[in-house]
Amino acid sequence: LSGYQIQGVNDDLWAIKLLYSGELVVTSSRGNIFIINRNTLEVLDHVVLQGDTLINSMVVDELNNIYINTKQELIKLKWSNGTLSEIWNINLGESGSTPTLVGNSQSPSEQQFIAVTDKSNVMNLILVFRDDIPSDWQGIPNYPLRVAAVQPIDFNVQFPAFNVRPTQNSILVEGYSFLLVRWDNLFPTANSFKPGIEKWTWNSDSMQLIQDWVNEEIYIPNSMQGLSVGTGYFYAIGQTPNLLGEKLWSFKGIDWQSGEERISIDLAPHNDSRFNTKGSGIQIGPFQDVIALSTEMLLRFRKMNNST
């Protein structure tokens, strides 16, 4: 793709997704968007997001819509009839999270959103209408009309503007419920302990987000979470202090409905970097297996007998 790098130097390929129609969509850090035939590797179409820098991945839906979060904008593009075109773009300020789909693209009667977090002080959970904006929607002051909700997320932390780092991970969503975990760092320090998890649910009648619960005790520094609808738990790699105050990497299973910790398995001391997931996701496998990827290994957890 070197012949298409027209944005200048230091342009790197950034993300890749498979469209539902079978083509590949590839982005570069300087705003190049390519549609590629996955068999022949022919570039079928190419657009440039002028002046945009990509710092996140992207998401695609069943209708070949592509949602990209650049350094300043959230953009919707569509691949249709051999052409890639921009549908809308809105300025949300800087964001570190990959867009998350909310709602079913094939059920037009359902409300459908894109969810991201921003880098405001305090960080916000933001919902954006994916398609038509409701005719009676009055909007939110100081935000584009397409924005459906702006909810500050502070994890009940004192002085959150100084003590909450904007979340970098994509948001965990089930239905119209959203889970946010207090981000720490790709390399959390030995003396760092920043617990905090929140869950919010969108109420379509009142058109607002309602807080379900806050957990102020569980520390998940950077692991993505994985939800098992079957067990009703979500899982992550966290850290737990021992009796001496030393931190241990630990496998966490947390109740989706209540936010209470149900499983905690200590794995290794904090200084064992092999257990640092560095933002990697959790996969829910067959037979109630949970699989995590760390910097050096795959971790597999399995339910034994009737225990949790």
Secondary structure, 3 states (H helix, E strand, C coil): CHHHCCCCCCCCEEEEEECCCCCEEEEECCCEEEEECCCCCCEEEEEECCCCCEEEEEEECCCCEEEEEECCEEEEEEEECCEEEEEEEEECCCCCCCCEEECCCCCCCCCCEEEEECCCCCCEEEEEECCCCCCCCCCCCCCCCCEEEEEECCCCCCCHHHHCECCCCCCEEECCEEEEECECCCCCCCCCCCCCEEEEEEECCCCEEEEEEEECCCECCCCCCEEECCCCEEEEEEEEECCCCCEEEEEEEEECCCCCEEEEEEEEECCCHHHCCCCCCEEECHHHEEEEECCCCEEEEECCCCCC
